[in-house]
Amino acid sequence: MSKKHVVVIGSGFAGLSAATHLADKGNCTVTLLEKNDSPGGRARKFEHQGFVFDMGPSWYWMPDVFESYFANFGKKPSDYYDLIRLDPSYAVIYGEHDTLDIPADLNEFRGMLESIEPGAAANLDKFLAQAKYKYEVGIHDLVHRPSRSLFEFASPRLLLDMIRMDIFQSMSKHVRSYFSHDKIVRLMEFPVLFLGETANNIPALYSLMNYADIALGTWYPKKGMHEIIKGMVALAEEKGVQFKYNSEVEKIEVVNGKAQQLKLRSGETIQADIIVAGADYHHVDKHLLDPAYSNYTEDYWDKRVMAPSSLLFYLGVNKRLKNLRHHNLFFDEPLGPHADAIYTNPRWPEKPLFYASVPSITDPTVAPEGMENLFLLIPLAPDLEDTEEMREKYFHMILDRLEKITGQEIRSHIVYKRSYAHNDFKSDYHAFKGNAYGLANTLLQTAILKPSLKSKKVSNLYYTGQLTVPGPGVPPSLISGHVVAKEVMKENNL
Ligand SMILES: Cc1cc2nc3c(=O)[nH]c(=O)nc-3n(C[C@H](O)[C@H](O)[C@H](O)COP(=O)(O)OP(=O)(O)OC[C@H]3O[C@@H](n4cnc5c(N)ncnc54)[C@H](O)[C@@H]3O)c2cc1C
């Protein structure tokens, strides 16, 4: 009997992970269809005259998740890329001459907190002991569950674990029960912003992110984050995954509740026994399927709390920059009004916080000699009107602050500039409302409350990626691909 053919849509972290796991352990052939001309999805890269820009993720956190990923195939990250631990991990800039360099060393970090708030070092020890426990249960167990039924979580030990992990308390309250100085509170609340909501609306379970930040560290793959994608593609090819780029799926054709074939924009059709959709869930659910086979209504999607979109600038600067680190968080304005503009009353924010990354400080290969690779990111509400005028307005607004706070002229030294926002997320990835990071990890969008990884109406259609379990971010997307691959193999005897 011929092997079953699995088609994976999308070559982001989740699609690559699903395809490689299936090709490795499943008794099947695997084809991966990608609409763009290169792999990686939100983690693509582009080059311009010696500047090499990572287009999306820049923080390499949870190195153990990447180790586990490659270990599944008897490999190590170092078989594909070289990691450097950053020290300082990052800088938090509260204003002019008011910067905290976050040391990689835990003792130095304790000392820094103690100098800001007496007693904070001892409180940090308690906070981190609990965060470590959450990390171990959360990342090594909970996120690996497909979350298709409550019964998966119905064990007395797990229920006890969940209570101990404060899933019903907000991260904001949790942090404030250990620390009171505003600088420390903001620092400890920062990691959950990766989960697409503010600390008020993220369960305290996610202090596991602080453990990842403080104890496990911030790393950087030499030559950039896209090296991870290159390694994953090499491994997928070794396992026999067939890649087809410039292959945008336009329609999934379903007969009697079973997907039969995929129609590509080029007119080509591809037969499939099983489909794993790693493209944005909403796009597949609402645009690739006939309405009768859609899992969720437009109203359901509209009510989801999406993680933010972003306005990004990729800049080439023809001189070296001072007073900046590899990662820089500009907290020189209060978070409240910016968060309100993202989540409560969606609008362009009056005084946005922003993030600046200068990977050329660590890595000379990403910019020409004597120059700097500068990446700027402003988190924004999804679905805003995205115009050239607005992009320019915000470019100048944050460049003014960047120049003033770091005490140098930058604008006149910019020799390359590209902006990227909602319209690009939509046209490049079919991103729902132009989101950057998928669905927020609020309590009501956790585990079984997320869009399901299996279609309810099409028996051989599965989903993976940052809009389903376990959630947004590179490590969760890697895990998402693994979780769906296991479900596909189990249910289809592959
Ligand atoms: C600006 C930015 C910064 C980020 N920073 C970080 C960070 O520092 N650290 C971190 O851990 N995470 C970060 N993230 C989040 C992380 O990048 C994502 O969670 C992750 O890359 C999502 O992977 P994915 O596979 O779910 O989706 P994607 O990467 O979007 O992959 C989906 C793929 O499907 C393809 N596709 C879509 N429609 C079709 C179709 N019809 N036919 C064929 N193919 C299709 C798309 O082209 C794309 O390649 C960041 C994201 C962004 C955007």
The ligand as an SDF file (V2000), in Angstrom:
LIG
                    3D

 53 58  0  0  0  0  0  0  0  0999 V2000
    8.1390   41.5190   14.4940 C   0  0  0  0  0  0  0  0  0  0  0  0
    8.0710   40.2400   15.2900 C   0  0  0  0  0  0  0  0  0  0  0  0
    8.9250   40.0600   16.3470 C   0  0  0  0  0  0  0  0  0  0  0  0
    8.8790   38.8740   17.0910 C   0  0  0  0  0  0  0  0  0  0  0  0
    9.7800   38.7000   18.0970 N   0  0  0  0  0  0  0  0  0  0  0  0
    9.8610   37.4930   18.7060 C   0  0  0  0  0  0  0  0  0  0  0  0
   10.9680   37.2060   19.5480 C   0  0  0  0  0  0  0  0  0  0  0  0
   11.8650   38.0400   19.7170 O   0  0  0  0  0  0  0  0  0  0  0  0
   11.0240   35.9720   20.1390 N   0  0  0  0  0  0  0  0  0  0  0  0
   10.0450   35.0180   19.9210 C   0  0  0  0  0  0  0  0  0  0  0  0
   10.1350   33.9120   20.4760 O   0  0  0  0  0  0  0  0  0  0  0  0
    8.9970   35.2800   19.0930 N   0  0  0  0  0  0  0  0  0  0  0  0
    8.9030   36.4780   18.4640 C   0  0  0  0  0  0  0  0  0  0  0  0
    7.9090   36.7160   17.5670 N   0  0  0  0  0  0  0  0  0  0  0  0
    6.8480   35.7140   17.3850 C   0  0  0  0  0  0  0  0  0  0  0  0
    7.3100   34.5730   16.4780 C   0  0  0  0  0  0  0  0  0  0  0  0
    8.0610   35.0660   15.4160 O   0  0  0  0  0  0  0  0  0  0  0  0
    6.0900   33.8420   15.9640 C   0  0  0  0  0  0  0  0  0  0  0  0
    5.2910   33.4140   17.0660 O   0  0  0  0  0  0  0  0  0  0  0  0
    6.4180   32.6200   15.1100 C   0  0  0  0  0  0  0  0  0  0  0  0
    7.4260   32.9200   14.1650 O   0  0  0  0  0  0  0  0  0  0  0  0
    5.1360   32.1480   14.4280 C   0  0  0  0  0  0  0  0  0  0  0  0
    5.3910   31.0280   13.6440 O   0  0  0  0  0  0  0  0  0  0  0  0
    4.2200   30.3130   12.8570 P   0  0  0  0  0  0  0  0  0  0  0  0
    4.8330   29.1320   12.1900 O   0  0  0  0  0  0  0  0  0  0  0  0
    3.0500   30.1070   13.7250 O   0  0  0  0  0  0  0  0  0  0  0  0
    3.6970   31.3900   11.7670 O   0  0  0  0  0  0  0  0  0  0  0  0
    4.3860   32.0900   10.5120 P   0  0  0  0  0  0  0  0  0  0  0  0
    5.8190   32.3470   10.7610 O   0  0  0  0  0  0  0  0  0  0  0  0
    3.5710   33.2450   10.1330 O   0  0  0  0  0  0  0  0  0  0  0  0
    4.2720   30.9910    9.3560 O   0  0  0  0  0  0  0  0  0  0  0  0
    3.1080   30.8320    8.5710 C   0  0  0  0  0  0  0  0  0  0  0  0
    3.5440   30.6110    7.1320 C   0  0  0  0  0  0  0  0  0  0  0  0
    2.3920   30.3100    6.3330 O   0  0  0  0  0  0  0  0  0  0  0  0
    2.5660   30.9130    5.0670 C   0  0  0  0  0  0  0  0  0  0  0  0
    1.2420   31.0500    4.4210 N   0  0  0  0  0  0  0  0  0  0  0  0
    0.2220   31.8810    4.7840 C   0  0  0  0  0  0  0  0  0  0  0  0
   -0.8300   31.6960    3.9630 N   0  0  0  0  0  0  0  0  0  0  0  0
   -0.4660   30.7400    3.0750 C   0  0  0  0  0  0  0  0  0  0  0  0
   -1.1350   30.1210    1.9710 C   0  0  0  0  0  0  0  0  0  0  0  0
   -2.3920   30.4440    1.6230 N   0  0  0  0  0  0  0  0  0  0  0  0
   -0.4700   29.1850    1.2360 N   0  0  0  0  0  0  0  0  0  0  0  0
    0.8140   28.8290    1.5690 C   0  0  0  0  0  0  0  0  0  0  0  0
    1.4930   29.3920    2.6050 N   0  0  0  0  0  0  0  0  0  0  0  0
    0.8460   30.3270    3.3500 C   0  0  0  0  0  0  0  0  0  0  0  0
    3.1980   32.2450    5.4000 C   0  0  0  0  0  0  0  0  0  0  0  0
    3.8270   32.8120    4.2720 O   0  0  0  0  0  0  0  0  0  0  0  0
    4.1960   31.8300    6.4850 C   0  0  0  0  0  0  0  0  0  0  0  0
    5.4370   31.4560    5.9270 O   0  0  0  0  0  0  0  0  0  0  0  0
    7.9310   37.8730   16.7820 C   0  0  0  0  0  0  0  0  0  0  0  0
    7.0620   38.0570   15.7100 C   0  0  0  0  0  0  0  0  0  0  0  0
    7.1370   39.2210   14.9480 C   0  0  0  0  0  0  0  0  0  0  0  0
    6.2350   39.3840   13.7710 C   0  0  0  0  0  0  0  0  0  0  0  0
  1  2  1  0
  2  3  1  0
  2 52  2  0
  3  4  2  0
  4  5  1  0
  4 50  1  0
  5  6  2  0
  6  7  1  0
  6 13  1  0
  7  8  2  0
  7  9  1  0
  9 10  1  0
 10 11  2  0
 10 12  1  0
 12 13  2  0
 13 14  1  0
 14 15  1  0
 14 50  1  0
 15 16  1  0
 16 17  1  0
 16 18  1  0
 18 19  1  0
 18 20  1  0
 20 21  1  0
 20 22  1  0
 22 23  1  0
 23 24  1  0
 24 25  2  0
 24 26  1  0
 24 27  1  0
 27 28  1  0
 28 29  2  0
 28 30  1  0
 28 31  1  0
 31 32  1  0
 32 33  1  0
 33 34  1  0
 33 48  1  0
 34 35  1  0
 35 36  1  0
 35 46  1  0
 36 37  1  0
 36 45  1  0
 37 38  2  0
 38 39  1  0
 39 40  1  0
 39 45  2  0
 40 41  1  0
 40 42  2  0
 42 43  1  0
 43 44  2  0
 44 45  1  0
 46 47  1  0
 46 48  1  0
 48 49  1  0
 50 51  2  0
 51 52  1  0
 52 53  1  0
M  END
$$$$
